[in-house]
Each structure stands twice: as structure tokens, then as C-alpha cells.
Amino acid sequence: MSTNTMTPLIIEASLNGATNKQVNPHVPYSDDEIVADAIACMDAGAALIHNHTDEPIIGGSGELDIERYARPWRKLLSLRPDAILIPTMPVGQEGVSVDVRYRHVEVMAKEGLLAQGLCDPGTFNLSILDEDGIFAESTYLYRNDMHDSRYYVEACRRLNIGLSISIFEPGFLKFVLAYYRAGKLPAGAMLKFYFGSDDLPFGLPPTAASLDAYLGMLGDCDLPWLVSSFGDDCVACGIAEEAIKRGGHVQVGLEPYQGNRTPTNVELVEEVVALAKRYNRPVATPAQAAEIMQLPTYPVPFGA
């Protein structure tokens, strides 16, 4: 694994996810809120923007409304054509085929709304802690089997877009490394190490030792990578600093954030920018991020 601590730091702003306005009134969900928050985060230093719509990805129909995604992104790209936008998708469930769950990605890629698709190559149990402090009984799975996982990779190849690869567990990384070693991974891939707090049933804890374990698995693999800390504060817990010191990148935002304050997405981005300055890491523009990730199509041909 090669790292360069002078490589411009890519910051991703993950705007909403499952966080609701009762938890944090600053979380954006309306079209205008998403556009305004995304632009403010980009102005503050974010190169990548990830957001959900208000539709559930767990327990919903298994298909997302394309227009709910596309409306704010069309406006955003008309204002910031350099934006790199990354969607989510519903988790696997019985009776819903993978092409249905991924249809919004395909349609938006063909429209020129995104330069990077997503790949969640694995499965884990979903639950929350009960009143006894143990994980409650649950039949929910964050499910992506090998058929689905290969579909995501090959769809991105066919659409000529990059891959935002979610690494929730070490097994997810093994799937990607097999593609990498075989020389069959499409261009534009970025690994996203999603660490999890003790209150969540997935992920290694957000520690230097956990990050080193992932980097040890990477070996000589030179794919760019970032860290995020779900159920925690990515800067306060120290994992953002560990990534910056090692030449990696950082995701922050109100989707993964949990803490004793109600920050804005912009404030979370600004905290990473301040941390980067301490280590003399320049902050990547969207164009620099696209070059680092080797996105095959950037900027996207929106409005052409």
C-alpha cells in the first residue's frame, strides 16, 4: 500500500442518512436544503457529496424514487458542475431484484448526474441496543450477497462510472481485493472504511489499531481510501487524524455523526479542514479528487 501525506485530502460530506430533524434540526432533506448544504460544504472544502432521500433504504419498498434524487442534483449541478455526487440504495430483501434496487443509479448515470456509483459488497446483522445494553433480537440484515456485489461492480463498469466501495467489515475488503488482484476492478474505485461505535453491531472500532489492520490487508494495493466513524464523532474520536497522518481521506457529516452537540454539516467539514492544516495536508478540490480516484467520466456530461 502506497501513501503520500502530501496528496490533497479528499473530504466527503455525508449529509443525512437515517438522521432525522428530531435528532439534529440542521439535517437537510428537502430539495432546497440538500442543494444549499451541499454547496456550503463544497465551499468549506468538501470534494464529494453523499446524500439520501427521505425514503427508507431498510424496510421500504426496495426501490427509490428516481425523481426525488434527481431533482436536487440537477439544480446542484447547474450551480456546481464540478460536484461529485454519490447516492445510496435500498438493502437487499426478498422479492426485490438487484437491478430494481440499483435502477436509480443506472438512470441517473445515463442522465449525467453522477460520476461514481456505489458498491456495498457484503452483509451484516442490524440491531440496536436494548434496555439491558445488549443487541435486541432482530431479523434485519444489511444484505448484499455475492451475486449482488458483483452486479454493482459490473454495472459501474458498464456505465463508465467510478465505485464508492463501502467497507463495513473486513470481509467486504476481501471481495474488493480479489477483483484488484485479478486486474478486473473498474477505474475510479475508492475504499471507504466505515468504523462503528460500540452501540452499533457492525464495524471495527474507530482506533489507530483498527485502521492499521485494514491497511495491513491492503498490502501493496494503491486504491485511495477514506475513514468514517458511524455512531461517533470522526474528528473527536481521533480516526480522522489517524487517516490524515497516513495519507488517507475523511468522510464526515450528519449521517455518521453522533455526539453531544448538534453541528451542521459545514461545521463538521470545517473541523476536518482545520485538522488538515495542522498536518500541512492540502485539501482537494473536486477536480483533484476526481484525478486521485481516476474517475473515468469527470465532469459528468450533465446538460450537454
N, C-alpha and C positions, 0 to 999 in steps of 0.2 A: 504494500500500500504506500503510495507516494503522497506526501502532504507538503504544502507550501504555506507558511504562515503569512506570506505577503500576497497570496491570492485574494482578490477582493472578496469580502464577506457577503454571501447571499443571505438576505433576511426574507423570510416568508411570513406574511401576516395571515393567520387563520382566523377569520372574522367572527364566526358564530358557532357553528356545530350544534350541539344539544343545549347550549347555554341559553336560558330564556331571560326576559326582561325582569322577572321577579328576582333572579339571581344577580343580574347586573343590568341596570336600566340603559347602559350605553351600548348594549349589543345590537348590531344592525340586522334588520330582516326585510324591511320594505325596500323597494327598488331604489328610491332616492337615498335611503340610509346606506345601502350597500355601496352605491356609487360614491357618495361623499366620503365614507370611511375608507374605501379603497384608495381614492385619490389622496386623501390626507396621509395614509400610511405610506404610499409611494413617495410623497413629498418629504416624509420624515426619513426615508431610507429603505423601505421595503421594495424588493425587486419582484417577488412572487405574491400573488393574491389567491387565497383559497377561501371559498365560502360554500355554505349550504343554502337551500331554500327553507321555507317553513314546513316542508313536508318531511315526515319521519323516514329515516333510512332503515329503521328497525321496527317491525310490526306494522308497516304500512302496506300499500298495495304491491310493492316490489318494483314499481315503475315511477319515475319522476316526471313531472310536468315540464316539458322542454321549454315552453314559453316563460315559465316562472324563472328559469335560469337565464334564458337568452335575453329577456327584456333589459335587466340592468347591465348585462355585459355588453350589449350593443351600445348603450349610452356611454358606458365606461370607455370602451374602445374608441368611440368617436371623440372623446376628450383626451384619452391617453392611449394612442395606438401602439405604444411600446409595452403595454401591460401584458404580463404573463399570467394567465388565469387558469386555475386548476379546480375541477369540480370534485364532488363526491359521487357515491352511487349507493343504491339500496343493497343491503347484505343479502346473501343467498337464502332462499326459502323454497319450500316445496311448492311445485306447481308454477313457478316463475322461471323461465329460461334465462340464461345469462345474457343472451342478445337483447332481451327485453330490458333487463336491469341496466344494460350499457348503452341503450338506444340514444339517450340524451347526449352522451359523449360523441357518438358517431354523427348525429345530426349537427351538433354544434361545431365539430371539427370540420365538417364539409362546408358549413357556412363561413368558416374562418374566424370563429370565436375563441379558439384555444390552440395553443402550440404544444400542449402537454396533456396527455391523458393520465389515467391512474391505474395502478396495479396493486391490489391487495392480495398477495399470494399465500394465504393461509387462513387458519380457523382457530378461534379460541372461545372459551366459555364466557358468557356475560352474566353478571350478577352485581348486587350491591351488598354492603354490609348490613346485617340486621341489628336488632337492639342488643343482641348478645356479642356483637363485634365479630361475627363470623359471616361468611358469604351465604346469602339466602338461597334457598332452593330455587332453581330456575332451569327452564328447558331452552333458553335462548342461546343461540350460537351466533357469533360473528363468523359467518361461514363462507369460505371460498375454497372449493376443492381443487384438485389438480387440473380438472377439465376447465373450470372457470379461470384459474390462474393463467393457464396457457392461452386462453381466449383473450384476456386483457393484453398480454404481450403481443400476440399476433394481430389484434385489432389496431393497436398503436402503430405497428409496423405497416399495416395496410393503409392506415390513414396518414402515414408520414408525419406523426407527431411523437414527441418525447414521452417518457414514462416517469410519473411521480410514484415511487415504489414505497409503500408503507411497510415498515419492518416493526411489527408489534412483538414478535418473538424470534429467537434465533433460527427456528425452522424456516421462517419466511426468507431469511437471508440465504439459507442453503439453496432454496429454489432459484433465486436470482444468480447466485454464484455458479450454479450448474449451467445456466444459459451463458454466463460470461465465459466460463472455461471452454464451452463448446463453440465460442465465437458466434453465437446466434442471438445475442441481445441487441435489439434495435438501438439506433443512435438516440441520444437525448435522455438517457436514464439518470435519475438521481435517487439515491437511497435516503430514506427518512427514518431515523432511529427514534421510535416512539417509546419513551420510557414511561413507566406508570407508578403512581404513588401506591402506598400500602393499602389504600382504600379501594383500589381497582384490581380486578382479577387477571390483569394481563401486564406484560412488560417487565423488563428488568428495572430495578430501582435507578433513579437518576443520580448515579455516582460515577466518579472517575473510573473505578474498577469495572463497572458495567460497560462504560464506553470503551475501555481498553479491551474488554472481551470481544466486543463487536469488531473493533479494529484488528484484533488478532485474527478473527475469522476472515477478514478481508484479505490479509496477506498482501500480495502484490497487485491486487485489484485496484485500479485507479479511478473508479467511479466516484464522482462527488457525493458527499453525504452531509446531512444535517441532523441536529438533535431537536427534540421537543419533549416536554415533560407534562404528561396528562395528569390532571388532579393535583398540580403543584405550580409553583412559580419558577419558570425556566431560568430566570436570572438569579433570583434569591436562593434557589437550591444549589446553584453552582454549576449546573451541567452546561449552561450556555458558555460560561467562561472556559470550561474544560474543552469544549469544541473549538472555540476561537483560538486557544493556545495550540491546538493540534492541527490547525488548518482546515477545520470543518466549517459548517454553516449552521444557521439557527432559525427555527420556527418559533414564533410567539403569537399570542392572540387570545381572544376571549373563548375560543373553542377549548384549547387545552388548559387554560389558566384556572387555577383555584387558589385562593388565598384570603387573607383577612381585609382586603380592600376591594374597591370597585373601580379599577382602572379603565381607561379607554384603550382601544387597540393602538392608537397612535402613541400613547404613553408607553406601552409595552415595547413598541418598535424603538422609541427613543432611548429606552434603557439599554437595548442591545447596541445601538449606535454609540452610546457613551462608553459601554464596555469595550467595544472595538477600538475606540480611540485610546484607551489605556494600553492596548497591546499594539498600537500602530497598524491595525488592520484597516485598509481602505474598505469602504462599503460599496458593494457592487451596484451599478445601475442595472435596469432590466436588460439592456443590450449586452453588458458584460456577463450577466448571469446566463443569458442565452448562449454566449460563447463558451463559458465554463462548462455548461451542461451539454454543449454541442447539439442544441436543438436543431432538428433537420429543417424546420419551417419556422423562421422568425425574421421580421414580424409576420404575424398571420395576415393573410390577404383579405382582411375584413374590409368590406365596402368597395372592393375592386370591381 
